Amino acid sequence: MGLTGLEIFKQLPKKNCKECGQPTCLAFAMQLAAGKAALDACPYVSDAAREVLDSASAPPVALVKIGVGEKAFEIGNETVMFRHDKRFEHPTGIAIQVSDKMSADEVKAKVDKVNKLVFDRVGQIHEVNMVAVANDSGDAVKFADTVKLVQDNTAYPLLLISGDAAAMEKALEVAGANKPVVYAATADNYEAMVGLAKKYEAPLVVKGTDLNSLAETVEKVVGLGYKNLILDSGARELSKVIADQTQIRRQALKLFRPLGYPTIAFANNDDPIMESLYASTFVAKYAGIVVVNSAEPEHILPVITLRLNIYTDPQKPIAVETKIYEILEPGPDAPVLITTNFSLSYFNVAGDTEASRMPAYIIPVDTDGISVLTAWAAGKFSPETIAATIKKLGIMDKVNHNKIIIPGGVAVLSGQTAELSGCEVLVGPRDSAGLNTFFKQQWNQ
């Protein structure tokens, strides 16, 4: 997809000046090809070479930033067809749609539901990303009023849906400063929509009737000097959407630039269960944004959970923060449990501790997110790391005893851990499910 090191080397000035931090231009070229250096590090690269290298090094799917403030998010910047080849970069944005045909009370009630769609999964907070406002009434003033009402009641970025440039202009007068997504430029209105998107520097959806018309319209939009784009093939039937999404990603990876942008898909369905299934399918099949109607948590949580699984880096386990975790309001007599920061290890220990009704402190040692036995085998869960973590967090200042409990699977660490930490080391059960019995039989206050 990108240029090789030798192809990049041909574009460099070949001064071997070392000002880029590399011993030779060839070494610098190899670092560029591997994505470990930036072209700006070379002070002598020509404008012509920069244009060639910037174009060639751009990701197959362009990066698009949506919204402003803490709820802003990014889509695109993808480089692979399959997650196991590397990873997917930016999770699909989930947008909940409201209509300008709804009453003000109905809009506020639905937006309030959207604001509450926040879930804690394995210690991470996950939520929806946008509110879509559809100009179903065809009335520009009503559309703008609804956009203002939504914007006043949520911090999430907006997706403005109208094919009428006049209505879109009214809405952007209200919300343009917050960089909403403008939907959509078509073969009939693209000039007006590009003008509006340019004025407010807002992401613009380009909509086709099929992939050929989409590519043609994108080329016209780019010809007007605007590249902050999102694609909609126009398909709504499930099988056709899947086919189009797949083909867009495939062509983007072949560096067919008219399709080298993130996509949007509409899962709207009167049956919320089917809507969740459609949305989940589109999350799995490359959609940058998925639009749904339902704001009910039982319909949204499955989609968010799937998104979490798909967009987890397969080479990087989910980890929790290394800090002192308190279970059931522990006091100075509470036990101190040592584990790793692999999220599954931590949540097993936390869940079984809570189930035992024993207030306790849990200390997850930073092992780069791998489990107890794996981390021990890799030398990352060791007497040294345990002792250093205990000292750094100051856990022993919170208790009136000098005991820590390590997992039974690494009992061999107890002696040296006691020596390095100065603590009395108790060997806990091999499995956290045995904590209830352990506390009853072996924990002495």
WOFENUR-V492632 format. One record per backbone hydrogen bond with DSSP energy under -0.5 kcal/mol. NH is the residue of the N-H (numbers start at 1). CO is the residue of the C=O. E is the energy in kcal/mol with one decimal. If there is no record, write none. Layout:
BEGIN
NH:CO:E ; NH:CO:E
END
This chain:
BEGIN
8:4:-2.2 ; 9:5:-2.5 ; 10:6:-1.6 ; 11:7:-0.5 ; 11:8:-1.5 ; 12:8:-0.7 ; 12:9:-1.1 ; 21:18:-1.6 ; 28:24:-1.9 ; 29:25:-2.5 ; 30:26:-2.3 ; 31:27:-1.9 ; 32:28:-2.3 ; 33:29:-2.5 ; 34:30:-1.6 ; 35:32:-1.5 ; 36:31:-2.7 ; 37:31:-0.7 ; 41:38:-1.9 ; 42:39:-2.0 ; 43:41:-0.7 ; 45:42:-0.6 ; 50:46:-2.6 ; 51:47:-2.3 ; 52:48:-1.9 ; 53:49:-2.9 ; 54:50:-3.1 ; 55:51:-1.9 ; 56:52:-2.2 ; 57:53:-2.3 ; 58:54:-0.8 ; 61:78:-1.4 ; 62:60:-0.6 ; 62:260:-2.3 ; 64:75:-2.8 ; 66:73:-3.1 ; 67:179:-1.7 ; 71:68:-0.5 ; 72:69:-1.5 ; 73:66:-2.0 ; 75:64:-2.3 ; 77:61:-1.4 ; 77:62:-0.5 ; 85:82:-1.8 ; 86:82:-0.6 ; 86:83:-1.1 ; 91:89:-0.5 ; 93:288:-3.2 ; 95:93:-0.6 ; 95:290:-3.0 ; 96:130:-2.0 ; 97:292:-2.8 ; 98:132:-3.1 ; 100:134:-2.2 ; 102:99:-1.4 ; 107:103:-2.6 ; 108:104:-2.5 ; 109:105:-2.3 ; 110:106:-2.2 ; 111:107:-2.6 ; 112:108:-2.2 ; 113:109:-1.6 ; 114:110:-2.2 ; 115:111:-2.4 ; 116:112:-0.9 ; 116:113:-0.6 ; 117:114:-1.8 ; 118:116:-2.3 ; 119:126:-3.5 ; 121:119:-0.7 ; 121:124:-3.1 ; 124:121:-2.6 ; 126:119:-3.3 ; 126:124:-0.5 ; 128:117:-1.0 ; 129:94:-2.6 ; 130:94:-1.9 ; 131:157:-2.0 ; 132:96:-2.5 ; 133:159:-3.0 ; 134:98:-2.5 ; 134:132:-0.5 ; 135:161:-2.7 ; 136:134:-1.7 ; 138:135:-0.7 ; 140:138:-0.6 ; 143:139:-2.2 ; 144:140:-2.4 ; 145:141:-2.5 ; 146:142:-2.3 ; 147:143:-2.5 ; 148:144:-2.3 ; 149:145:-2.3 ; 150:146:-2.6 ; 151:147:-2.7 ; 152:148:-2.2 ; 153:149:-0.6 ; 153:150:-1.3 ; 154:150:-0.6 ; 154:151:-0.6 ; 157:129:-0.8 ; 159:131:-2.1 ; 160:158:-0.5 ; 160:181:-2.9 ; 161:133:-2.9 ; 161:159:-0.6 ; 162:160:-0.7 ; 162:183:-3.2 ; 165:163:-0.7 ; 168:164:-2.5 ; 169:165:-2.3 ; 170:166:-1.8 ; 171:167:-2.2 ; 172:168:-2.5 ; 173:169:-1.6 ; 174:170:-0.8 ; 174:171:-0.7 ; 175:171:-2.5 ; 176:172:-2.6 ; 178:175:-1.8 ; 179:176:-1.7 ; 181:158:-2.6 ; 182:203:-3.1 ; 183:160:-2.4 ; 183:181:-0.6 ; 184:205:-0.6 ; 185:205:-3.4 ; 190:186:-1.6 ; 193:189:-2.2 ; 194:190:-2.7 ; 195:191:-1.8 ; 196:192:-1.9 ; 197:193:-2.7 ; 198:194:-2.7 ; 199:195:-2.0 ; 200:196:-1.8 ; 201:197:-0.8 ; 201:198:-0.6 ; 202:197:-1.9 ; 204:228:-2.6 ; 205:182:-3.2 ; 206:230:-3.1 ; 207:185:-3.0 ; 207:205:-0.5 ; 208:232:-2.5 ; 214:210:-2.3 ; 215:211:-2.5 ; 216:212:-2.1 ; 217:213:-2.4 ; 218:214:-2.6 ; 219:215:-2.1 ; 220:216:-1.6 ; 221:217:-2.4 ; 222:218:-3.0 ; 223:219:-1.9 ; 224:220:-0.8 ; 224:221:-1.0 ; 225:222:-2.0 ; 226:221:-1.3 ; 229:227:-1.8 ; 230:204:-2.2 ; 231:262:-2.7 ; 232:206:-2.4 ; 241:237:-2.7 ; 242:238:-2.5 ; 243:239:-2.1 ; 244:240:-2.7 ; 245:241:-3.1 ; 246:242:-2.3 ; 247:243:-2.3 ; 248:244:-2.7 ; 249:245:-2.1 ; 250:246:-2.5 ; 251:247:-2.7 ; 252:248:-2.3 ; 253:249:-2.2 ; 254:250:-0.9 ; 255:252:-1.9 ; 256:251:-2.5 ; 257:255:-1.3 ; 259:256:-1.9 ; 260:257:-2.0 ; 261:259:-1.0 ; 264:231:-2.5 ; 265:289:-2.4 ; 267:265:-0.6 ; 267:291:-2.8 ; 272:270:-0.8 ; 275:271:-2.4 ; 276:272:-2.1 ; 277:273:-2.0 ; 278:274:-2.9 ; 279:275:-2.9 ; 280:276:-2.5 ; 281:277:-2.1 ; 282:278:-2.3 ; 283:279:-2.2 ; 284:280:-2.1 ; 285:281:-1.5 ; 286:283:-0.7 ; 287:282:-2.3 ; 288:263:-1.5 ; 289:263:-1.4 ; 290:93:-2.7 ; 291:265:-2.2 ; 292:95:-2.7 ; 299:296:-1.6 ; 300:296:-1.6 ; 301:297:-2.8 ; 304:300:-2.3 ; 305:301:-2.7 ; 306:302:-2.2 ; 307:303:-2.5 ; 308:304:-2.4 ; 309:305:-2.0 ; 310:306:-2.6 ; 311:307:-2.6 ; 312:309:-0.7 ; 316:313:-2.0 ; 320:341:-2.4 ; 323:321:-1.1 ; 325:323:-0.6 ; 325:362:-2.3 ; 327:325:-0.5 ; 327:360:-2.9 ; 328:326:-0.5 ; 334:331:-1.5 ; 335:359:-0.7 ; 337:335:-0.6 ; 337:361:-3.2 ; 338:405:-2.9 ; 339:363:-2.3 ; 341:365:-1.7 ; 342:370:-0.6 ; 343:318:-2.5 ; 346:342:-2.5 ; 347:343:-2.8 ; 348:344:-2.0 ; 349:345:-2.2 ; 350:346:-3.1 ; 351:347:-2.5 ; 352:348:-2.5 ; 353:349:-2.2 ; 354:350:-2.4 ; 355:351:-2.2 ; 356:352:-1.2 ; 357:354:-1.4 ; 358:353:-1.5 ; 359:357:-0.7 ; 360:327:-1.7 ; 361:335:-2.7 ; 362:325:-2.5 ; 363:337:-3.2 ; 364:323:-0.7 ; 364:362:-0.6 ; 365:339:-3.1 ; 365:363:-0.7 ; 367:365:-0.8 ; 375:371:-3.1 ; 376:372:-2.5 ; 377:373:-2.5 ; 378:374:-1.7 ; 379:376:-1.3 ; 380:375:-2.8 ; 381:375:-1.3 ; 382:380:-0.6 ; 386:382:-2.6 ; 387:383:-2.5 ; 388:384:-2.4 ; 389:385:-2.1 ; 390:386:-2.4 ; 391:387:-2.2 ; 392:388:-2.6 ; 393:389:-2.5 ; 394:390:-1.3 ; 395:390:-1.0 ; 397:394:-1.3 ; 398:395:-2.0 ; 400:332:-2.5 ; 404:424:-2.3 ; 405:336:-2.7 ; 406:404:-0.5 ; 406:426:-2.5 ; 408:429:-2.2 ; 410:407:-1.6 ; 411:408:-1.3 ; 413:410:-2.2 ; 414:411:-2.0 ; 417:413:-2.3 ; 418:414:-2.3 ; 419:415:-1.8 ; 420:416:-2.6 ; 421:417:-2.6 ; 422:418:-1.9 ; 424:402:-3.7 ; 425:423:-0.6 ; 426:404:-3.3 ; 426:424:-0.6 ; 428:406:-3.2 ; 428:426:-0.7 ; 434:431:-2.3 ; 435:432:-2.0 ; 438:434:-2.3 ; 439:435:-3.1 ; 440:436:-1.7 ; 441:437:-2.3 ; 442:438:-3.2 ; 443:438:-0.8 ; 443:439:-0.8 ; 444:442:-0.9 ; 445:443:-0.5
END
